[in-house]
Amino acid sequence: MTVKTIAIAALLGSACTAQAGGIDRSGQSILALFESGRYAEFSLGSVSPDTSGNAVAALGGFGSGDMTSSFLQLGAAYKADINDRLSYAIIYDQPFGADVDYPTGTGYFAAGSQAEFESHAITGLLRYKFQNNFSVHGGLRVQSVEATAAVPFVAGYRVSGDRDIGVGYVIGGAYERPDIALRVALTYNSGIKHDVQTSESFGGVPIPGSNTEIETPQSVNLDFQTGIAQDTLLFGGIRWAEWSEFDITPIGYQGATGGASLVSYDNDVFTYTLGVGRRLNENWSVSASVGYEKSNGGFASNLGPTDGFKSVALAAVYTKDNMKITTGIRYINIGDAQTAIPGFAPASNFEDNHAVAIGVKVGYTF
């Protein structure tokens, strides 16, 4: 049993993505850095959430309609060896995102509200392998963010944030035992600050422009895999992200709402994944995994009315010569949530929601 022959079954986590805590999307994986030789990959995921709720009776009891749009998730990576101890990787991902679009004409108090948060990141990493199976890795991440939102029930509020670029860093270490397909990797991702030029208006009347500081959260990823039988792999991961420090508060919105944030979260988030992969023959491997994120309670934002999730995923990997193709599907049961507005807590209940994600990743070693 070797990492090269069996670890391909552990690729499910990045084969199909779905929104997790806060506005997490990619999970900021750096696992391409551990591929053998010179390697390149491209991944594409499609996520279709179905998220709806109902206002409380005092607000009319109207249904919101589906307020989450489907989205695509792209990723790519290139890895190469400099010598027998030093290697590097360049990774592209879309680490954070949101697509909110409440239907109009429903009678729901937030009807017509919209929000979009878009990010792109390029991470450059170096890895050095010691003689005792340990290695260290680290590098820089360049990230761009851009955001827009409309909240009609707050005096016809609209906001647009220009694209801004920030820089952070990545550092970590790993331990490997190729004879039993064991690898444990711990990676810290720093927060990245952005000073976003912001344009706000109320009822179509613009107010003086300003800057809004946004800092995407620091996080820690623990990824592991180990052989548990011939051609059978146990794999998983734990991700912690400091969403309790994430806040978007444009000056105009803050003033109009008595100090409220446009988007903020009360709790940090832990996301867990555990799965089993099985190599069937020279060409095919399959895997299954489950995911879990705790529901923390309290009130969620009207622009993100979810609280935790449970998921199950299946994947298949086809390997031919130097190419491997991973396909996967994931079902996510989205945690129930309540929202609030001034004078009404709760204002709405979001229950029995879900999302389906499908993805494909093509990797090539040369």
BABA-152496 format. One record per residue (C-alpha): residue number from 1; x, y, z. Coordinates in steps of 0.1 Angstrom, whole numbers. Each point is the difference from the previous one (the first is absolute). Example, Ala and Ser with C-alpha at 12.3 -4.5 7.8 and 13.67 -1.06 7.14 Angstrom:
residues 2
[r 1,[123,-45,78]]
[r 2,[14,34,-7]]
***
This chain:
residues 366
[r 1,[0,0,0]]
[r 2,[14,34,-10]]
[r 3,[-12,35,-1]]
[r 4,[3,1,-37]]
[r 5,[-23,-30,-6]]
[r 6,[-26,5,27]]
[r 7,[-1,37,10]]
[r 8,[-19,9,-32]]
[r 9,[-32,-10,18]]
[r 10,[4,29,24]]
[r 11,[-6,26,-25]]
[r 12,[-38,2,6]]
[r 13,[2,31,22]]
[r 14,[11,23,-28]]
[r 15,[-19,-18,-28]]
[r 16,[-33,16,10]]
[r 17,[-2,31,21]]
[r 18,[-28,16,20]]
[r 19,[-4,30,22]]
[r 20,[9,-7,36]]
[r 21,[3,23,31]]
[r 22,[-1,37,-7]]
[r 23,[6,4,-37]]
[r 24,[26,-28,-2]]
[r 25,[1,-17,-34]]
[r 26,[33,-17,-10]]
[r 27,[14,-9,34]]
[r 28,[34,14,-11]]
[r 29,[15,-35,-7]]
[r 30,[37,-2,-7]]
[r 31,[0,-38,-5]]
[r 32,[13,3,-36]]
[r 33,[34,8,16]]
[r 34,[2,-37,10]]
[r 35,[-4,-15,-34]]
[r 36,[29,-20,-15]]
[r 37,[22,15,-27]]
[r 38,[-11,27,-23]]
[r 39,[-38,3,2]]
[r 40,[-28,23,-12]]
[r 41,[-38,-1,7]]
[r 42,[-32,19,-8]]
[r 43,[-33,-3,18]]
[r 44,[-35,12,-6]]
[r 45,[-29,-3,24]]
[r 46,[-37,10,-3]]
[r 47,[-20,6,31]]
[r 48,[-38,3,1]]
[r 49,[-13,12,34]]
[r 50,[-38,2,8]]
[r 51,[-4,23,29]]
[r 52,[-33,15,11]]
[r 53,[-18,11,31]]
[r 54,[-32,16,14]]
[r 55,[-5,33,18]]
[r 56,[-15,-2,35]]
[r 57,[-38,7,2]]
[r 58,[6,36,13]]
[r 59,[17,7,-34]]
[r 60,[-27,-16,-21]]
[r 61,[13,-36,0]]
[r 62,[10,3,-36]]
[r 63,[25,-24,-16]]
[r 64,[33,13,-13]]
[r 65,[3,-23,-30]]
[r 66,[33,-15,-9]]
[r 67,[26,27,8]]
[r 68,[32,-17,-10]]
[r 69,[13,-2,-35]]
[r 70,[19,-29,-15]]
[r 71,[37,7,-6]]
[r 72,[31,-15,-16]]
[r 73,[33,-6,19]]
[r 74,[33,-1,-19]]
[r 75,[34,-12,12]]
[r 76,[34,-7,-15]]
[r 77,[35,-10,12]]
[r 78,[35,-7,-13]]
[r 79,[27,-18,20]]
[r 80,[36,-8,-8]]
[r 81,[32,-12,17]]
[r 82,[31,22,2]]
[r 83,[21,-28,13]]
[r 84,[-5,-31,21]]
[r 85,[-8,20,31]]
[r 86,[-15,33,-12]]
[r 87,[-32,4,-20]]
[r 88,[-25,28,-8]]
[r 89,[-36,5,-10]]
[r 90,[-22,27,-14]]
[r 91,[-37,-3,9]]
[r 92,[-30,20,-12]]
[r 93,[-33,-1,19]]
[r 94,[-31,20,8]]
[r 95,[2,-2,38]]
[r 96,[-31,21,10]]
[r 97,[-33,8,-17]]
[r 98,[-36,8,3]]
[r 99,[-29,2,-24]]
[r 100,[-33,13,16]]
[r 101,[-31,10,-20]]
[r 102,[-33,2,17]]
[r 103,[-29,-2,-25]]
[r 104,[-22,31,-3]]
[r 105,[-38,0,2]]
[r 106,[-2,-25,29]]
[r 107,[-11,24,28]]
[r 108,[30,-12,20]]
[r 109,[17,29,19]]
[r 110,[34,-6,-17]]
[r 111,[-14,-4,-35]]
[r 112,[23,14,-26]]
[r 113,[31,-2,23]]
[r 114,[32,-10,-18]]
[r 115,[36,-6,9]]
[r 116,[30,-13,-19]]
[r 117,[35,-5,14]]
[r 118,[27,-12,-24]]
[r 119,[36,-10,7]]
[r 120,[30,-14,-19]]
[r 121,[33,-11,15]]
[r 122,[34,-11,-13]]
[r 123,[22,-18,25]]
[r 124,[37,-7,-5]]
[r 125,[15,-27,23]]
[r 126,[34,-15,6]]
[r 127,[4,-34,18]]
[r 128,[32,-14,15]]
[r 129,[2,-37,10]]
[r 130,[23,-11,28]]
[r 131,[15,-35,3]]
[r 132,[-23,-11,28]]
[r 133,[-33,1,-19]]
[r 134,[-8,35,12]]
[r 135,[-4,30,-23]]
[r 136,[-8,36,2]]
[r 137,[-18,22,-24]]
[r 138,[-9,37,-4]]
[r 139,[-5,29,-23]]
[r 140,[-20,30,-10]]
[r 141,[-37,4,-11]]
[r 142,[-11,29,-22]]
[r 143,[-38,5,3]]
[r 144,[-26,23,-16]]
[r 145,[-35,7,12]]
[r 146,[-30,19,-14]]
[r 147,[-35,3,15]]
[r 148,[-34,16,-7]]
[r 149,[-33,-1,20]]
[r 150,[-35,14,-1]]
[r 151,[-22,1,31]]
[r 152,[-33,17,-10]]
[r 153,[-16,-3,34]]
[r 154,[27,23,14]]
[r 155,[-11,33,-17]]
[r 156,[8,-14,-34]]
[r 157,[36,-6,8]]
[r 158,[26,-11,-26]]
[r 159,[38,-3,2]]
[r 160,[28,-9,-24]]
[r 161,[36,-8,10]]
[r 162,[27,3,-26]]
[r 163,[25,-29,-5]]
[r 164,[29,1,25]]
[r 165,[31,-21,2]]
[r 166,[16,-12,33]]
[r 167,[29,-23,9]]
[r 168,[2,-26,27]]
[r 169,[22,-30,8]]
[r 170,[-2,-38,5]]
[r 171,[22,-21,22]]
[r 172,[-2,-36,11]]
[r 173,[16,-34,4]]
[r 174,[-7,-37,-8]]
[r 175,[10,-35,10]]
[r 176,[-1,-29,-25]]
[r 177,[5,-38,0]]
[r 178,[-3,-11,-36]]
[r 179,[1,-37,9]]
[r 180,[-34,3,17]]
[r 181,[-13,30,-20]]
[r 182,[1,21,31]]
[r 183,[0,38,-3]]
[r 184,[-9,26,26]]
[r 185,[2,37,-11]]
[r 186,[-7,31,21]]
[r 187,[-3,33,-18]]
[r 188,[-6,35,13]]
[r 189,[-15,26,-23]]
[r 190,[3,36,11]]
[r 191,[-28,25,-1]]
[r 192,[2,25,-29]]
[r 193,[-10,36,3]]
[r 194,[-17,20,-27]]
[r 195,[-7,37,-1]]
[r 196,[-30,1,-24]]
[r 197,[-11,32,-17]]
[r 198,[-37,1,7]]
[r 199,[-30,18,-17]]
[r 200,[-33,2,19]]
[r 201,[-34,13,-7]]
[r 202,[-35,2,17]]
[r 203,[-30,1,-23]]
[r 204,[22,7,-30]]
[r 205,[16,30,17]]
[r 206,[38,-5,3]]
[r 207,[19,10,32]]
[r 208,[37,9,1]]
[r 209,[23,-29,-8]]
[r 210,[22,-16,26]]
[r 211,[22,-30,7]]
[r 212,[-12,-32,17]]
[r 213,[25,-23,16]]
[r 214,[-6,-37,-6]]
[r 215,[23,-27,14]]
[r 216,[-6,-36,-11]]
[r 217,[5,-23,29]]
[r 218,[31,-18,11]]
[r 219,[-4,-38,0]]
[r 220,[17,-33,7]]
[r 221,[-3,-32,-20]]
[r 222,[9,-34,13]]
[r 223,[-1,-26,-28]]
[r 224,[8,-37,6]]
[r 225,[-1,-34,-18]]
[r 226,[12,-34,9]]
[r 227,[-2,-35,-14]]
[r 228,[-23,-23,20]]
[r 229,[1,-31,-22]]
[r 230,[15,-10,-34]]
[r 231,[-12,26,-26]]
[r 232,[-23,17,26]]
[r 233,[6,35,14]]
[r 234,[-15,19,29]]
[r 235,[1,38,-6]]
[r 236,[-15,32,14]]
[r 237,[6,34,13]]
[r 238,[-8,27,25]]
[r 239,[-2,37,-9]]
[r 240,[-3,29,25]]
[r 241,[-8,35,-13]]
[r 242,[-2,31,21]]
[r 243,[-34,12,-13]]
[r 244,[-7,18,33]]
[r 245,[24,27,-11]]
[r 246,[-14,5,-35]]
[r 247,[-21,31,-4]]
[r 248,[-12,22,-29]]
[r 249,[-13,34,13]]
[r 250,[-2,28,-26]]
[r 251,[-1,34,17]]
[r 252,[-34,10,-15]]
[r 253,[-17,-33,9]]
[r 254,[14,2,35]]
[r 255,[-14,35,5]]
[r 256,[-34,-9,-14]]
[r 257,[-5,-30,22]]
[r 258,[14,13,32]]
[r 259,[33,-19,-2]]
[r 260,[-10,-33,-16]]
[r 261,[23,-20,-23]]
[r 262,[-10,-8,-35]]
[r 263,[16,-35,4]]
[r 264,[15,-15,32]]
[r 265,[1,-33,18]]
[r 266,[-1,-8,38]]
[r 267,[21,-32,0]]
[r 268,[31,-16,-14]]
[r 269,[-7,-31,-21]]
[r 270,[14,-35,1]]
[r 271,[-6,-21,-31]]
[r 272,[6,-38,2]]
[r 273,[4,-26,-28]]
[r 274,[5,-37,2]]
[r 275,[1,-26,-28]]
[r 276,[12,-33,-13]]
[r 277,[15,-6,-34]]
[r 278,[5,-34,-18]]
[r 279,[21,-9,-30]]
[r 280,[-20,-25,-21]]
[r 281,[26,-7,-27]]
[r 282,[28,17,-20]]
[r 283,[-25,25,-15]]
[r 284,[-27,7,25]]
[r 285,[-3,12,36]]
[r 286,[-31,11,19]]
[r 287,[-6,18,33]]
[r 288,[-28,11,23]]
[r 289,[2,27,27]]
[r 290,[-22,19,24]]
[r 291,[3,37,11]]
[r 292,[-12,18,31]]
[r 293,[-1,36,12]]
[r 294,[-16,8,34]]
[r 295,[-31,22,2]]
[r 296,[8,28,24]]
[r 297,[-35,14,5]]
[r 298,[-6,37,4]]
[r 299,[-11,22,-29]]
[r 300,[14,-3,-35]]
[r 301,[4,29,-24]]
[r 302,[-29,6,-25]]
[r 303,[27,-2,-27]]
[r 304,[11,-35,12]]
[r 305,[-28,-18,19]]
[r 306,[18,-33,6]]
[r 307,[15,-16,31]]
[r 308,[22,-31,-4]]
[r 309,[-5,-30,-22]]
[r 310,[2,-37,-4]]
[r 311,[12,-16,-33]]
[r 312,[7,-32,-18]]
[r 313,[21,-4,-32]]
[r 314,[9,-26,-25]]
[r 315,[29,1,-25]]
[r 316,[17,-22,-26]]
[r 317,[35,4,-14]]
[r 318,[11,-13,-34]]
[r 319,[37,-3,-5]]
[r 320,[16,-7,-34]]
[r 321,[38,4,-5]]
[r 322,[9,34,13]]
[r 323,[-35,14,2]]
[r 324,[-27,-3,28]]
[r 325,[-35,12,-2]]
[r 326,[-20,5,32]]
[r 327,[-38,4,-1]]
[r 328,[-22,5,31]]
[r 329,[-34,9,13]]
[r 330,[-8,14,34]]
[r 331,[-34,5,18]]
[r 332,[0,27,27]]
[r 333,[-28,3,26]]
[r 334,[2,37,10]]
[r 335,[-5,8,37]]
[r 336,[-32,18,10]]
[r 337,[4,37,9]]
[r 338,[-20,30,13]]
[r 339,[6,36,-11]]
[r 340,[-8,33,17]]
[r 341,[-7,36,-9]]
[r 342,[-4,30,24]]
[r 343,[-31,-6,20]]
[r 344,[-5,-36,-10]]
[r 345,[22,-28,14]]
[r 346,[-7,-24,-16]]
[r 347,[-11,15,-32]]
[r 348,[0,-33,-21]]
[r 349,[7,-37,2]]
[r 350,[20,-19,-27]]
[r 351,[-5,-37,2]]
[r 352,[5,-33,-20]]
[r 353,[24,15,-25]]
[r 354,[26,-18,-21]]
[r 355,[26,3,-27]]
[r 356,[14,-24,-27]]
[r 357,[35,3,-13]]
[r 358,[16,-18,-29]]
[r 359,[36,3,-10]]
[r 360,[28,-13,-22]]
[r 361,[38,3,3]]
[r 362,[26,-10,-26]]
[r 363,[35,-5,11]]
[r 364,[31,-8,-21]]
[r 365,[35,-11,10]]
[r 366,[28,6,-24]]
***
